[in-house]
Amino acid sequence: MTIRSVLPSVWKENEWPRLFGNLHNEIDRVFQDFSTAGAFPVLRTGGDLNLTPDVNVAETDKALEITAELPGVDLKDVDVKVTDNRIIIRAEKKVEEEDKSKDYHIVERSYGKFQRSMLLPVDVDTDKVEAKFKDGILTVTLPKTTEVAEKSHKVKIKAAA
């Protein structure tokens, strides 16, 4: 197998050095950034930060359980709704006051509003949904039902002991 058989034919042979040279330069730049960063390697450059929370969805015979990681978020800044067989988790991570006496070298922590919306794979009893929040982990228990749940229900979140 030759390189010509792997690459699309639309690439002209005289463009290969430029294309692979650009790729080589980018790889070199990433390793250079990593090696010169010392104790603070930074591989992320520019772009929007993804604030969508990571979730796990588990199912038992009686309920769905959704756990979401919301580190750095206060209970009062979390909102959970179940509507039209969909769960919507909204939260806001507030900006901390920056200490002006410090000279920051790197600032990577992110702040802002975010949400996660998921279609539920089964019908749930919206009146019996429970949510708990402890140590930055939101746990929502959604009991299954055989009836079609057509109404929206705001879920009250309790601080776990």
N, C-alpha and C positions, 0 to 999 in steps of 0.2 A: 504494500500500500504506500502510495506516495502522498506528499502533502497536497498535491494538486487534486487528488481524488477526494480529499476530505473537505477542502475549501470550496465554497460556492464558485461557480464559473464566472459569475458577474465581477469578481475581483480580478482585475488585470494583474498579470505577473509583476509588472513594474510597481504596483501599489503594495505588494506584500512587505517590502522592507519598511515602508512608512507605517503600515498597520501594526506590524509586530514590534516596531521600534516604539510606537506610542504605548503599547501594552507593557513592554519592558520598562519604559520610563516610569509608568504609573506604579508598577510593582516595586521598582527601586525606591520611589518616593515614599511608599507605605513603610517599607523597611527602614528607610532613613528617618522618617518621623518617629517610628517606634524606638529606634536605637538612640536617638538624641533626646528623647523625652525624659530620660533618667528614671526617677521614681514615679513619674506620672505619665505612662504611655497613653497617648490619645490616638485612637484609630478612627474616631468619628469626626467627619468634617462637614460643616455646614448642614443645610437642609432642616426640615421640620423634625422635631422630636416627637416620637410616638408616645402619647399619654394614655393609650387605650389599656385598661387593666387586663392582666392575664387572669384567666378563669379556668376552673375545673368544673365539669358538669358530670354528676354521678346520678344513677337511677337505681331505686329499689322497687319492690313491689308496690309500695304505698306512696312514694314521693320522688321528686327530683331534688337534688341538692346542688346548689351552685355556690362555689367559693371564689371570691375575687380578691386579688392582692391590691390593696390601696395604701401603700406605705406613705407616711407623711400627711395623710388626710385625716381631718377631724370628723367625728361622728356627725356634727351639725352640718357638715358640708357634703353629706352623702344623701342621695335621693334614689329610692327604688320604686318602680311602678310595674304593675302587671296589667297589660291591656291587650285585647285582641290576640290572645295566646302568644304574647311576646313579653319578655322581661326587658326593662330598660334600667340600667344602672348609670346614674349620673353622679359626678363628684367634682370637687375643685380642690386642687392643691394650692394653698395660698403662698405668696411670695414672702420669704422671711426678710426682715430688715437687714440690709447689708451693713456690716461694720466698717465704717469709713476709716477707722484707724489701722485697718489691715490693708496690705497691698496684695490683692489676689493674683495668682499666676494662672489658675484655671478655674472656670466656673462651668460645671456640667449639669448641675442639678436643674431639673425642669419644673415649671409651675404652670398652672392654667386649669381650665375646665375641660372635662372629657366625659365621654359616655361610651357605654357598651350596650348594644341592643341585640337580642338573640331571639329567634323564633323557637318556641317551646315544642318539643317533639310529641307531647301528649297534652290533653286537656287537664287543667289544674283548677282546684277550688280556690278562687282568688280571695275569698273571705277568710281562709285559714292559712294564708301564706305568713311565714314568720321570718324575721331577719335579725341576725346578731352581728355585732361588730366588736372585735377584740384584737389588739395589737396589729392594726392595719389589715386585718383579714375580715372581709364581709362574708357571712354565711347565710344564704337564703334557702329556706326549705319550702318547697311548693308541693303540697299534697295533691295527688292525682284525683281526678273525678271522671265519671262517665258522662256527665252533663256538659254541654257546650258552655264555656265561660265567655260571655259576651260583654261583660261590664269591666270597667277600669277600677282598680283598687289601689290606693296609696298604701304602701307598706310602712308601718311604724318600726323603726330600728331601735332595739334595746341594747344598752351597753352590757356586755357579758361580764360576769363576775370573775 
